[in-house]
Amino acid sequence: MSYTAVNTFETLNSLTDATSNIWFVFHGMGYLSRYFLRNFQGLPAHENLVIAPQAPSKYYLDSRFSKIGASWLTREHTEREMENVLSYLDAVMEYISPPEDLNKVVLGFSQGVSIASRWVARRKINCQKLILYSGGLPEEIHKGDFDFLSQDTEVLMIHGDQDPYLNPGRLAREEEKFYSVFQGKGRKIAFEGGHTLIPSIIETIV
């Protein structure tokens, strides 16, 4: 069966004649998009429009029912749910209708890495930068899925050296797949810290 659903997304800054970069940023599990946007407030406002889609599945984070987070996907009907997410992102893109001459920057953090990479691969989003921050590529992603990207596209893998979700064994596997999939485009940045997005790192790479 199918039905029509309603969802939100958040923006930071406005689209003007001075805008040169449009960001699509995908939050991790437990976030809401309006709070995730705070990580990008240090970007020059006149140059950067930031779009933060909202994961559809919301839930309470604590026993007091005072904090709310959201999740993109689970193991349950993953492929079907991803198609729902893609339909939502199609609607966001149609609503925004960004000018083609803007630099597109796609960033996924934690669980958002799986959404960002699938979106770019399946919808052939020819972005100037693809930033995979503290997360892993989905199993079905393989070499060749990103052949459409420009030779000038930069792909970054960013992670903390003390990230509890990336133990040495998993990190080695993620790095091997990253370099295999993106070949000459891939570059890794490691920082001192854990599973957290550090705004100053983002501000220095764009």
C-alpha positions in Angstrom: 0.0 0.0 0.0 1.0 3.6 -0.3 -0.1 6.9 1.2 1.0 10.6 1.3 3.1 11.7 4.2 4.2 15.2 5.4 7.7 16.0 6.6 9.8 19.0 7.3 13.3 20.3 6.6 15.3 23.1 8.0 17.5 25.8 6.3 20.2 28.1 7.5 20.8 31.4 5.6 19.0 32.6 2.5 19.5 32.1 -1.2 20.8 35.4 -2.7 22.9 36.5 -5.6 26.0 36.2 -3.4 25.3 32.5 -2.5 28.0 30.3 -4.0 27.6 27.0 -2.0 24.5 25.0 -1.2 24.9 22.3 1.5 22.8 19.3 2.0 23.6 18.0 5.5 22.2 14.7 6.9 22.2 14.3 10.6 23.0 11.2 12.7 20.7 9.1 14.7 19.1 10.8 17.7 19.3 14.3 16.1 16.6 16.7 14.9 17.6 18.8 11.8 17.0 22.2 13.5 19.6 21.4 16.1 22.0 19.8 13.7 22.1 23.0 11.7 23.9 24.7 14.6 27.1 23.0 13.6 27.2 25.1 10.4 26.6 28.6 11.8 30.2 29.4 11.5 30.1 29.3 7.7 29.9 32.7 6.0 26.2 33.4 5.8 26.3 35.3 2.5 28.1 32.5 0.7 26.4 29.4 2.1 22.9 28.1 2.1 22.5 25.0 4.3 19.6 22.5 3.8 19.1 20.0 6.6 16.5 17.3 5.7 14.7 15.6 8.6 14.8 11.9 9.3 11.2 10.7 9.4 11.2 8.3 12.4 11.0 10.3 15.6 11.3 8.9 19.1 11.9 9.9 22.7 15.5 9.8 23.8 14.9 9.7 27.6 12.6 8.1 30.1 11.1 11.5 31.0 9.9 12.0 27.4 11.5 15.4 27.3 14.0 15.0 24.4 13.2 13.9 20.9 15.5 12.4 18.3 15.0 10.8 14.9 16.4 7.9 12.8 16.7 7.5 9.1 16.6 3.7 8.7 16.7 0.4 10.5 17.3 -3.2 9.4 13.5 -3.6 9.0 12.5 -3.1 5.3 15.6 -1.1 4.7 15.3 -0.9 0.9 11.6 0.1 1.0 12.3 2.8 3.7 15.2 4.1 1.6 12.9 4.5 -1.4 10.6 6.5 0.9 13.5 8.7 2.0 14.5 9.2 -1.6 11.0 10.3 -2.6 11.1 12.8 0.3 14.5 14.2 -0.9 13.1 14.5 -4.4 10.3 16.6 -3.0 12.8 18.8 -1.1 14.9 19.3 -4.2 11.8 20.2 -6.2 10.7 22.7 -3.6 14.1 24.4 -3.3 14.9 24.3 -7.0 18.6 25.3 -6.4 20.4 27.1 -9.3 22.6 24.7 -11.2 25.6 27.0 -11.0 25.9 26.7 -7.2 28.6 24.4 -5.7 26.8 21.4 -4.1 28.3 20.1 -0.9 26.8 16.9 0.5 27.6 15.9 4.1 26.5 13.0 6.1 27.3 12.5 9.8 27.2 9.1 11.5 24.0 7.4 10.3 23.6 10.2 7.8 26.6 8.9 5.9 24.5 6.0 4.6 21.7 8.4 3.5 24.1 10.9 1.9 26.0 8.3 0.0 22.9 6.4 -1.2 21.3 9.7 -2.3 24.3 10.9 -4.3 24.8 7.4 -5.9 21.1 6.7 -6.8 20.0 10.2 -7.8 23.4 11.0 -9.5 23.9 14.2 -7.5 27.0 15.7 -9.2 28.4 17.5 -6.1 31.6 19.3 -5.8 32.3 17.8 -2.3 31.0 14.7 -0.6 31.9 14.6 3.1 31.4 11.3 4.9 31.8 12.1 8.6 32.1 9.5 11.3 30.1 6.8 9.5 30.3 3.9 7.1 29.3 3.3 3.5 26.4 0.9 3.0 27.2 -2.7 2.1 25.5 -2.4 -1.4 27.7 0.6 -2.4 30.4 -0.6 -4.8 33.1 0.8 -7.0 31.4 2.3 -10.1 28.5 3.7 -8.3 30.1 7.1 -8.3 31.7 7.1 -11.8 29.4 10.0 -12.8 31.1 12.4 -10.4 33.3 15.0 -11.9 37.1 14.5 -11.8 37.2 17.7 -9.7 34.8 16.3 -7.0 36.5 15.9 -3.6 35.4 13.1 -1.4 36.4 13.2 2.3 36.3 10.6 5.0 36.5 12.3 8.4 36.6 10.6 11.8 37.9 11.0 15.3 40.8 8.8 16.5 38.9 7.9 19.6 35.5 7.2 18.0 33.9 4.3 20.0 31.9 3.2 16.9 35.0 2.9 14.8 37.3 0.4 16.5 40.6 -0.5 14.7 39.1 -3.5 12.9 36.0 -1.6 11.6 38.0 1.5 10.8 40.4 -0.6 8.6 37.4 -2.1 6.8 35.8 1.3 6.3 39.0 2.8 5.0 39.6 -0.1 2.5 36.1 0.3 1.1 36.3 4.0 1.0 39.5 4.0 -1.1 38.2 1.2 -3.3 34.9 3.0 -4.1 36.3 6.4 -4.6 39.8 5.6 -5.8 41.7 8.8 -6.6 39.0 11.1 -5.3 39.1 9.9 -1.7 41.0 11.7 1.1 40.9 10.9 4.8 41.0 13.4 7.7 41.5 12.1 11.2 41.2 14.4 14.3 41.7 14.0 18.0 38.4 13.2 19.5 35.4 10.9 19.5 32.1 10.6 17.7 31.3 14.2 17.3 31.0 16.8 14.5 33.6 19.6 15.0 32.4 22.8 13.2 35.9 24.2 12.8 36.9 21.2 10.7 34.0 21.8 8.3 34.8 25.5 8.1 38.4 24.8 6.9 37.6 22.4 4.0 35.2 24.6 2.0 
